[in-house]
Amino acid sequence: MTRSPHSLGLTLGRQLFWLAALLAVFLTACATQDAPAQLAPSNQVQSDPEQSNPAQPDPPQSKSQAIIPASDPSNTAGIVSANTAVEPTLQPEPQPSYESTKPALEDEPQPVPPQMQLLNVADTVEITRPAVVSIVAEARIRGVYGDVYSVFGNGTGVIFDPKGLVLTNTHVIDRATTITVTMDDGSQERATVMGADPMSDLAVLQLPGSDYPHLPLNSGASPRVGDWVIAIGNALALPGGPTVTVGVISALGRSLDVSPDITLYDLIQTDTVMNPGSSGGPLLNLNGELVGINTAVQRFSQGGTLVEGLGFAINMETANLISNQILELGRVRWSWMGAFLDDLDPKRAAEVGLPIREGVVVLNLFEDGPSHLAGIKRGDIILSMDGHKVDTTRVLTRLLRQEFKPGQEIQVELFRDGTKLTLPLVLKERPRV
């Protein structure tokens, strides 16, 4: 069916009529919305225009309202009805000011992020420095012609007990006849040796009197690679007090040969600068807790190349064990298996076709030592000891120090010539050096 031009015009006219009517309604509604957009007096809040009863209380404020700054005493800045449409330019968001936020900062101080604690090095040093002492050890040496002369060495120590107990390195006070300890305030005392252990390079001294400032050995600090650390030491015996240096923990569990007969295990490696005289000083974290006792610096590689940033500290687990045994027994009793050991190199193991990648290699044996008497041979690879897995010399040394006792019989699992075998081994007390 075809519509006539007249019917089409009539239909178009109706459409225009209703469109005009809707536009008029829309404009009227907009005018109604814009009319009451006024702020109330300073002591009132403008209510919704649809609520004509002035005695009715204001409706609860919506969560969408702007925040009242603390500096506005009338509590009216930026408050409008949640149901009122307001252009952003008519009522801008109040901007926070220093005056409004300062009281909150003073009342509730914010914690300093760990990465910013480096700024507190001076505070940490000021708090811990009274427990750090300078040590001068005098040894009497007889010359080739029978003449006797004095040799002086200097180092550092840490007071770890209010009764005047000082922890330092054995090599600082080795063969000393007189030990003079200088406190942070400049006062001096003579110290006596409670005990020393060359194999761990730790010694305990006793000062007269009591009520000394001190740093506890068992602070519970857990050092991690990358942690900032502070070293305090009597570097080069320079006048004017100890030297303070800052660095990071570079590695954990290092071993270092300090003499043909002594290897220090489970050391903390740090790039903190250490110099002669720093030995025996504290290695601290930024909270002022002991994480190590500085003991050695490696200056050259095995090939004679000059190296930098290789300082080593004895970890506090070892320091606690040594100091406790010295105070209880006057010496240190370590379990000993009578063997020279090294970690199995996974790369080397793969090259020679070994089916294992972890273990401790027996390099050599003491004749008639515990391992020799048990039938252990050079080249054997230790896999476990009394059920404890042994993958590094660090783990093996810790077992000998903490788990086993001299005279105890243990079962040692070995890898030899492509097969595994287990041998009984009776531990002995480590000989004194």
C-alpha positions as CSV (number, residue, x, y, z in Angstrom):
1,M,0.0,0.0,0.0
2,T,1.4,3.4,-1.0
3,R,0.9,6.3,1.3
4,S,-0.2,9.7,0.0
5,P,1.9,12.9,0.4
6,H,-0.8,14.3,2.7
7,S,-0.5,11.4,5.2
8,L,3.3,11.6,5.1
9,G,3.2,15.3,6.0
10,L,0.7,14.7,8.8
11,T,3.0,12.0,10.3
12,L,6.1,14.3,10.1
13,G,4.2,17.1,11.8
14,R,3.2,14.9,14.7
15,Q,6.9,13.9,15.2
16,L,8.0,17.5,15.2
17,F,5.3,18.4,17.8
18,W,6.3,15.7,20.2
19,L,10.0,16.5,19.8
20,A,9.3,20.2,20.7
21,A,7.3,19.1,23.7
22,L,10.2,16.9,25.0
23,L,12.7,19.7,24.5
24,A,10.5,22.1,26.5
25,V,10.3,19.6,29.4
26,F,14.1,19.1,29.4
27,L,14.8,22.8,29.5
28,T,12.4,23.3,32.3
29,A,14.0,20.5,34.3
30,C,17.5,22.0,33.8
31,A,16.3,25.4,35.0
32,T,14.9,23.8,38.1
33,Q,18.2,22.0,38.9
34,D,20.3,25.1,38.5
35,A,18.2,27.4,40.5
36,P,19.0,26.4,44.2
37,A,22.7,25.8,43.7
38,Q,23.6,28.2,46.6
39,L,25.8,27.6,49.7
40,A,24.1,27.8,53.0
41,P,25.3,30.3,55.7
42,S,28.5,29.3,57.6
43,N,26.6,27.6,60.3
44,Q,24.2,25.6,58.2
45,V,24.2,23.1,55.3
46,Q,21.8,23.7,52.3
47,S,19.2,20.9,52.2
48,D,17.9,19.2,49.1
49,P,15.4,21.5,47.3
50,E,12.9,18.7,47.1
51,Q,12.6,18.6,50.9
52,S,10.5,21.7,51.7
53,N,10.1,21.1,55.5
54,P,12.7,23.4,57.2
55,A,12.3,21.7,60.6
56,Q,13.3,18.3,59.2
57,P,17.0,17.4,60.1
58,D,19.5,17.3,57.3
59,P,20.0,13.9,55.7
60,P,23.2,11.9,56.5
61,Q,26.2,13.0,54.5
62,S,27.1,10.7,51.6
63,K,30.5,9.1,51.3
64,S,30.9,11.0,48.0
65,Q,31.2,14.3,49.8
66,A,34.5,16.2,49.8
67,I,36.8,15.8,52.8
68,I,36.7,18.6,55.3
69,P,40.3,19.9,55.9
70,A,41.3,20.1,59.6
71,S,42.0,23.9,59.2
72,D,38.3,24.7,58.5
73,P,36.7,25.5,62.0
74,S,33.2,25.8,60.6
75,N,33.3,22.3,59.1
76,T,31.4,23.7,56.1
77,A,34.0,24.1,53.4
78,G,33.1,22.0,50.3
79,I,29.9,20.5,51.8
80,V,26.9,20.2,49.5
81,S,24.0,17.9,49.4
82,A,24.8,14.5,47.9
83,N,21.7,14.8,45.7
84,T,22.5,18.2,44.3
85,A,24.1,18.5,40.9
86,V,27.0,21.0,41.0
87,E,29.4,21.8,38.3
88,P,33.1,21.2,39.4
89,T,33.9,24.8,38.8
90,L,31.3,26.0,41.3
91,Q,32.7,24.0,44.3
92,P,36.4,23.0,43.9
93,E,37.9,20.2,46.0
94,P,39.7,21.8,49.0
95,Q,43.4,21.5,48.6
96,P,45.4,20.1,51.6
97,S,47.8,22.5,53.2
98,Y,50.9,22.0,55.4
99,E,49.0,23.5,58.3
100,S,46.3,20.9,58.0
101,T,48.6,17.9,57.8
102,K,51.3,18.9,60.2
103,P,49.4,18.0,63.5
104,A,48.6,14.5,62.1
105,L,52.3,14.0,61.3
106,E,53.4,15.1,64.8
107,D,50.8,13.0,66.6
108,E,51.4,9.8,64.5
109,P,55.0,9.7,63.2
110,Q,55.4,7.5,60.2
111,P,58.0,4.7,60.3
112,V,61.1,5.2,58.2
113,P,61.2,2.7,55.2
114,P,64.1,0.2,55.5
115,Q,65.8,1.6,52.3
116,M,66.0,5.0,54.0
117,Q,67.6,3.8,57.2
118,L,71.1,4.4,55.8
119,L,70.6,8.0,56.9
120,N,70.7,6.8,60.6
121,V,74.3,5.5,60.4
122,A,75.5,8.4,62.7
123,D,72.7,7.6,65.3
124,T,73.6,3.9,65.2
125,V,77.3,4.6,65.7
126,E,76.6,7.0,68.6
127,I,74.5,4.4,70.4
128,T,76.9,1.4,69.9
129,R,80.3,3.1,70.1
130,P,80.6,3.0,73.9
131,A,80.7,-0.8,73.7
132,V,83.6,-0.8,71.3
133,V,87.1,-0.8,72.8
134,S,90.6,-0.4,71.5
135,I,93.1,-3.1,72.4
136,V,96.9,-2.9,72.6
137,A,98.7,-6.2,73.2
138,E,102.3,-6.3,74.3
139,A,104.3,-9.4,73.7
140,R,107.9,-10.0,75.0
141,I,110.1,-11.6,72.3
142,R,113.6,-13.0,72.9
143,G,116.0,-12.2,70.1
144,V,118.6,-14.5,68.5
145,Y,121.2,-13.1,70.8
146,G,119.2,-13.6,74.0
147,D,118.0,-10.1,74.3
148,V,114.3,-9.5,75.1
149,Y,112.3,-6.8,73.6
150,S,108.6,-5.8,73.4
151,V,106.4,-6.1,70.3
152,F,103.1,-4.3,70.2
153,G,100.0,-5.1,68.3
154,N,96.6,-3.4,68.2
155,G,93.1,-4.4,67.5
156,T,89.5,-3.9,68.5
157,G,87.1,-5.6,70.8
158,V,83.4,-5.6,71.7
159,I,82.1,-5.6,75.3
160,F,79.2,-8.2,75.2
161,D,78.4,-8.4,79.0
162,P,78.0,-5.7,81.6
163,K,80.4,-7.6,83.8
164,G,83.2,-6.5,81.5
165,L,83.5,-9.5,79.1
166,V,85.2,-8.6,75.8
167,L,85.1,-10.6,72.5
168,T,88.0,-10.1,70.1
169,N,90.2,-12.1,67.7
170,T,92.8,-14.6,68.9
171,H,95.4,-13.1,66.6
172,V,95.0,-9.7,68.3
173,I,96.1,-11.0,71.7
174,D,98.3,-14.0,70.7
175,R,101.3,-14.5,73.0
176,A,100.5,-11.2,74.8
177,T,101.9,-10.6,78.3
178,T,100.1,-7.3,78.8
179,I,96.7,-6.3,77.3
180,T,95.6,-2.7,77.7
181,V,92.0,-1.8,76.8
182,T,90.9,1.7,76.1
183,M,87.3,2.7,76.4
184,D,85.4,5.1,74.3
185,D,85.7,7.8,77.0
186,G,89.5,7.4,77.0
187,S,89.8,5.5,80.3
188,Q,92.1,2.4,80.3
189,E,92.0,-0.9,82.0
190,R,94.2,-4.0,82.0
191,A,92.5,-7.1,80.7
192,T,93.1,-10.8,81.4
193,V,92.5,-13.6,78.9
194,M,89.6,-16.0,79.8
195,G,90.3,-18.2,76.9
196,A,91.2,-18.3,73.2
197,D,90.5,-20.5,70.2
198,P,92.9,-20.2,67.3
199,M,90.8,-22.5,65.0
200,S,87.9,-19.9,65.1
201,D,90.1,-16.9,65.8
202,L,88.1,-15.8,68.8
203,A,89.1,-14.9,72.3
204,V,87.3,-13.7,75.5
205,L,88.9,-11.1,77.8
206,Q,87.9,-10.0,81.3
207,L,87.9,-6.3,82.4
208,P,87.8,-5.4,86.1
209,G,84.6,-3.9,87.6
210,S,81.1,-4.1,86.2
211,D,78.3,-2.0,84.7
212,Y,79.9,-1.7,81.3
213,P,78.0,-0.6,78.2
214,H,77.6,-3.7,76.0
215,L,76.2,-5.2,72.9
216,P,74.6,-8.7,73.3
217,L,75.9,-11.5,71.2
218,N,72.5,-13.1,70.7
219,S,70.6,-10.2,69.2
220,G,68.6,-12.5,66.9
221,A,69.7,-10.6,63.8
222,S,69.5,-12.6,60.6
223,P,71.9,-11.1,58.0
224,R,71.1,-11.3,54.4
225,V,73.2,-10.7,51.3
226,G,72.8,-7.1,50.3
227,D,72.1,-5.8,53.8
228,W,73.8,-2.6,54.8
229,V,76.4,-3.0,57.6
230,I,78.7,-0.8,59.7
231,A,82.2,-1.7,60.7
232,I,83.8,0.0,63.7
233,G,87.5,-0.6,64.4
234,N,90.8,0.8,65.7
235,A,92.2,1.1,62.2
236,L,95.9,1.7,62.2
237,A,95.6,2.8,65.9
238,L,94.9,6.3,64.7
239,P,94.4,8.8,67.5
240,G,91.0,10.4,68.0
241,G,88.8,7.3,68.4
242,P,87.7,4.4,66.2
243,T,87.2,4.4,62.4
244,V,83.7,3.9,61.0
245,T,83.1,2.5,57.6
246,V,79.9,1.4,55.8
247,G,79.2,-1.3,53.2
248,V,77.0,-4.3,52.4
249,I,77.0,-8.0,53.0
250,S,78.5,-9.5,49.8
251,A,78.1,-13.2,50.6
252,L,77.4,-15.7,53.4
253,G,79.0,-19.0,54.2
254,R,82.5,-18.2,52.9
255,S,85.7,-20.2,53.9
256,L,89.1,-18.6,54.3
257,D,92.6,-20.2,54.8
258,V,94.3,-17.9,57.3
259,S,97.3,-20.2,57.8
260,P,98.5,-23.6,56.5
261,D,96.7,-25.3,59.5
262,I,93.7,-23.1,60.1
263,T,90.6,-22.5,57.9
264,L,87.8,-20.3,59.0
265,Y,84.4,-21.5,58.0
266,D,80.9,-20.0,57.6
267,L,82.2,-16.4,57.3
268,I,80.4,-13.3,56.3
269,Q,81.9,-11.5,53.3
270,T,81.6,-7.7,53.1
271,D,82.9,-4.9,51.1
272,T,83.1,-2.7,54.2
273,V,86.6,-1.2,54.4
274,M,88.8,-2.9,57.0
275,N,92.4,-2.1,57.8
276,P,95.1,-3.4,60.3
277,G,93.7,-2.7,63.8
278,S,90.0,-3.3,62.7
279,S,90.3,-7.0,63.7
280,G,87.9,-8.0,66.5
281,G,85.6,-5.0,65.9
282,P,81.9,-5.3,65.4
283,L,80.0,-5.6,62.2
284,L,76.6,-4.1,62.8
285,N,73.3,-3.8,61.0
286,L,71.5,-0.4,60.8
287,N,69.6,-1.3,64.0
288,G,72.8,-1.5,65.9
289,E,72.7,-5.3,66.3
290,L,75.8,-7.4,66.0
291,V,75.9,-9.5,62.9
292,G,79.6,-10.4,62.9
293,I,83.1,-10.0,64.4
294,N,85.6,-8.6,61.8
295,T,88.5,-10.9,61.4
296,A,90.4,-10.7,58.1
297,V,90.9,-9.0,54.7
298,Q,92.0,-10.7,51.6
299,R,94.4,-8.5,49.6
300,F,95.6,-10.8,46.9
301,S,94.2,-13.7,44.9
302,Q,95.9,-17.0,44.7
303,G,97.6,-15.9,41.5
304,G,98.9,-12.7,43.2
305,T,96.4,-10.3,41.7
306,L,95.5,-7.4,43.9
307,V,91.9,-7.5,45.0
308,E,89.6,-5.1,46.8
309,G,86.5,-5.2,48.8
310,L,87.0,-8.7,50.3
311,G,86.6,-8.4,54.1
312,F,85.4,-11.2,56.3
313,A,83.6,-11.4,59.6
314,I,82.8,-14.3,62.0
315,N,79.1,-14.9,62.2
316,M,77.4,-14.5,65.6
317,E,76.3,-18.1,65.7
318,T,79.9,-19.2,65.8
319,A,80.7,-16.3,68.2
320,N,78.0,-17.5,70.7
321,L,79.2,-21.1,70.6
322,I,82.9,-20.2,71.1
323,S,82.3,-17.6,73.9
324,N,80.0,-20.0,75.8
325,Q,82.5,-22.9,75.7
326,I,85.3,-20.6,76.8
327,L,83.3,-19.3,79.7
328,E,82.2,-22.8,80.8
329,L,85.4,-24.8,80.1
330,G,88.1,-22.2,79.6
331,R,88.7,-23.7,76.2
332,V,86.8,-25.0,73.1
333,R,86.2,-28.7,72.5
334,W,85.4,-29.4,68.9
335,S,84.5,-32.8,67.4
336,W,87.3,-33.8,64.9
337,M,87.3,-36.3,62.1
338,G,90.9,-35.8,61.0
339,A,90.5,-34.9,57.3
340,F,91.1,-32.1,54.9
341,L,87.9,-31.4,53.0
342,D,86.5,-29.3,50.1
343,D,83.2,-28.8,48.4
344,L,82.4,-31.0,45.4
345,D,82.5,-28.8,42.3
346,P,79.3,-29.6,40.2
347,K,81.0,-28.7,37.0
348,R,84.1,-30.8,37.7
349,A,81.8,-33.7,38.8
350,A,79.9,-33.5,35.5
351,E,83.2,-33.4,33.5
352,V,84.5,-36.6,35.0
353,G,81.1,-38.3,34.7
354,L,80.1,-38.5,38.4
355,P,76.4,-39.2,38.9
356,I,76.3,-36.8,41.9
357,R,76.5,-33.1,42.1
358,E,76.6,-32.4,45.9
359,G,78.9,-33.6,48.6
360,V,82.2,-33.0,50.4
361,V,85.4,-34.3,48.9
362,V,88.2,-35.8,51.1
363,L,91.4,-34.2,50.0
364,N,93.8,-35.7,52.5
365,L,93.8,-37.5,55.9
366,F,95.7,-37.2,59.2
367,E,97.6,-40.4,59.8
368,D,95.9,-42.4,62.6
369,G,93.1,-39.8,62.7
370,P,89.5,-40.7,63.1
371,S,88.8,-40.8,59.3
372,H,92.0,-42.8,58.6
373,L,91.1,-45.4,61.3
374,A,87.5,-45.6,60.0
375,G,88.8,-46.6,56.5
376,I,88.0,-43.4,54.7
377,K,90.3,-42.7,51.7
378,R,91.4,-39.8,49.7
379,G,88.9,-39.0,46.9
380,D,85.9,-40.3,48.8
381,I,82.9,-38.0,48.7
382,I,80.9,-37.6,51.9
383,L,77.2,-37.6,51.3
384,S,75.7,-37.7,54.9
385,M,76.7,-38.1,58.5
386,D,74.4,-39.9,60.9
387,G,71.5,-39.2,58.6
388,H,72.2,-35.5,58.1
389,K,72.7,-34.6,54.5
390,V,76.1,-33.1,53.8
391,D,76.3,-31.0,50.6
392,T,79.0,-28.5,51.7
393,T,81.9,-28.2,54.1
394,R,79.8,-25.4,55.8
395,V,77.1,-28.0,56.7
396,L,79.7,-30.6,57.8
397,T,81.5,-28.1,60.0
398,R,78.2,-27.0,61.6
399,L,77.4,-30.6,62.3
400,L,80.8,-31.2,64.0
401,R,80.3,-28.1,66.1
402,Q,76.6,-28.4,67.1
403,E,75.3,-31.9,66.6
404,F,78.2,-34.2,67.5
405,K,80.5,-34.5,70.5
406,P,84.1,-35.9,70.9
407,G,84.0,-39.7,71.5
408,Q,80.6,-40.1,69.6
409,E,80.3,-42.8,67.0
410,I,78.5,-41.7,63.8
411,Q,77.7,-43.4,60.5
412,V,79.3,-41.8,57.4
413,E,77.8,-42.4,54.0
414,L,80.3,-42.2,51.2
415,F,80.5,-42.3,47.4
416,R,83.5,-44.3,46.2
417,D,84.3,-45.8,42.7
418,G,80.7,-45.5,41.5
419,T,79.0,-47.0,44.6
420,K,77.7,-45.9,48.0
421,L,78.9,-47.3,51.3
422,T,78.6,-46.5,54.9
423,L,81.4,-46.6,57.5
424,P,81.3,-46.1,61.3
425,L,83.5,-43.3,62.5
426,V,84.4,-42.4,66.1
427,L,85.0,-38.7,66.5
428,K,87.8,-37.3,68.6
429,E,88.5,-33.9,70.2
430,R,90.2,-31.6,67.8
431,P,93.9,-31.2,68.8
432,R,95.0,-27.8,70.0
433,V,97.0,-25.7,67.6
